[in-house]
Amino acid sequence: MSAVMTLDQALETVLQLPIEQQEILVQILQQRQIEIRRAEIAAEAQYAVNSFYAGQLQASSAEAAIAQLHQ
């Protein structure tokens, strides 16, 4: 069974790294977050396209969609 590291423990570990490595770690984390969000958006878009072609969604104008969002 592996031990789970708490956020405080992770931060303490990261703070022991040289500043340059901390900056690299921040960049890596930011890029991974961007990649994860892109994948989420792509999956949502694919779901919407599939739903549209399955007849579960109806086409509407941009104005109608915006008006519905404001309700």
Legacy VTK file of the C-alpha trace (Angstrom):
# vtk DataFile Version 3.0
C-alpha trace
ASCII
DATASET POLYDATA
POINTS 71 float
0.000 0.000 0.000
1.479 3.357 -0.989
1.331 6.442 1.185
-0.652 9.393 -0.103
1.183 12.699 -0.089
-0.776 15.674 1.236
-0.741 19.016 -0.528
1.371 20.488 2.277
3.903 17.671 1.902
4.028 18.183 -1.858
4.587 21.921 -1.417
7.348 21.331 1.119
9.026 18.923 -1.297
8.753 21.361 -4.203
10.141 24.209 -2.096
13.293 22.146 -1.587
13.972 22.265 -5.334
16.134 25.019 -6.837
14.054 27.950 -8.109
14.774 27.035 -11.740
13.314 23.568 -11.233
10.318 25.048 -9.417
9.680 27.265 -12.444
9.965 24.275 -14.792
7.501 22.364 -12.606
5.027 25.259 -12.767
5.317 25.317 -16.565
4.787 21.554 -16.767
1.697 21.755 -14.550
0.266 24.638 -16.573
0.782 22.742 -19.837
-0.852 19.628 -18.416
-3.845 21.664 -17.231
-4.157 23.156 -20.708
-4.007 19.699 -22.302
-6.625 18.329 -19.890
-8.966 21.258 -20.563
-8.507 20.871 -24.334
-9.428 17.197 -24.053
-12.519 18.081 -22.002
-13.608 20.678 -24.554
-13.048 18.228 -27.422
-15.107 15.551 -25.650
-17.930 18.033 -24.970
-17.876 19.174 -28.594
-17.973 15.589 -29.851
-20.888 14.831 -27.530
-22.743 17.894 -28.825
-22.134 16.917 -32.460
-23.280 13.359 -31.792
-26.369 14.621 -29.960
-27.187 16.966 -32.831
-26.906 14.231 -35.448
-28.968 11.902 -33.247
-31.762 14.488 -33.274
-31.410 15.300 -29.593
-30.549 18.941 -30.278
-32.148 21.475 -32.565
-30.361 24.071 -34.632
-30.936 27.665 -33.550
-29.565 31.080 -34.336
-26.819 32.648 -32.256
-29.302 35.257 -31.051
-31.706 32.572 -29.829
-28.933 30.689 -28.077
-27.705 33.857 -26.330
-31.259 34.788 -25.327
-31.716 31.326 -23.822
-28.502 31.733 -21.831
-29.803 34.998 -20.363
-32.999 33.339 -19.085
LINES 1 72
71 0 1 2 3 4 5 6 7 8 9 10 11 12 13 14 15 16 17 18 19 20 21 22 23 24 25 26 27 28 29 30 31 32 33 34 35 36 37 38 39 40 41 42 43 44 45 46 47 48 49 50 51 52 53 54 55 56 57 58 59 60 61 62 63 64 65 66 67 68 69 70
